[in-house]
């Protein structure tokens, strides 16, 4: 049986040293553009939020809302003298406030925990196979990625430049990339070693129909897991490029603030083994920083500071916090991201890789967290392992594009949805749509 998952997403998502982030784009987002992006994220009025909350709290009071606002559990900003709320403020409240969650669940039932069950099943399967020396399953995928720009966004005849996310090969986890087709005779496919891998197309805007950018391809993926008991890292070669490049700050979101230094030191006091240091950082973050829907990253000044202040964050936000703490402790770590392809949960996703001397790069997924299992290898699976349901696109933060982008990006740090511009400027996420159609060939 062939199962096809289709996602069509219309865009309003979000995500302090010596080495500033810089690539092929201007260094700073203009104040006007930043305010526009903030307004898109904080688009709910107080009346709209009250209407949403009344489903669970029919007699909701201003005092109760103010209490949640002060803790940051109900995210709000004063914009032009008015209270404006984050578009996902109410759903995040139920994720962050245990009392509100219990009340909601008592009325409407607890949301599905399908992804948790899937993670458990995959971890058990992978650990069992590797422990027995059995080969892992290679998953084969067929994807179609489309970006569409409505005719009113760019004057007819003007050239639209489009960078589309493209799978990046990994020695163990992603291979067999086969480009089947592109809806343009001319395109530029960046090198497989590109830190942000893209397929670039130019097209003229139409006056009566959407301008469409499309490619179709196939690739294979495999899971990877390292038994921590069997790992014996060597002392780090601190003069190596790998060590130097991946233990630095990278402004503005990989940063060694006083708070991060103090936290990392307190969590790892008395530890010298890098695996145990990483585990201590992972355990604390898993316990203290729950997942919540995020603002767009381009409107943050410093993501780790925000995470520590408000005690929540999405996958990329907790990854930035982990990278900051790990690098400060002298553990080389780098960003990795792309798409999670789990059935029913396909979405943009960020994780990291940690380098252990004499072993190499090992994947770690901070937001997938500890698994509920009495088996420590299963519980800790995502500290030294990752599942096969990933399309890798990026191996770094804010890397260059080929060809370079002229205007400031919609997402200046990550690259998963795509980037577009024309001679009049950048095209932000609200000005175009994208869709990803995926077929898992193993499920036919």
Secondary structure, DSSP 8 states (H G I E B T S, - for coil): ---EEEEEE-S--B-----B--SSS-S---HHHHHHHHHHHS-EEHHHHHHHHTTT-TT--HHHHHHHHHHTSS-EEEETTEEEE-TTHHHHHHHH-HHHHHHHHHHH-----HHHHHHHHHHHHHHHHHHTT-----EEEEEEEEEEE-GGGS-TT-EEEEEEE----BTTTEEEEEEEEESSS--EE--TT-SB-EEEEEEE--SSS-EEEEEEEEEEE--EE--GGG-------TTSHHHHHTSS-BBTTB---HHHHHHHHHHTTT---HHHHHHHHHHHHHHH-EE---B-GGG-S-HHHHHHHHTEE-HHHHHHHHHHHHHHTT--EEEEEEEE--TT--EEEEEEEEEETTTEEEEE-TTT---S-SSHHHHTGGGSEE-S-EEEEESSSS---SS--SS--SSSS--SS-EEEETTEEE-GGG-EEEEEEEEGGG-
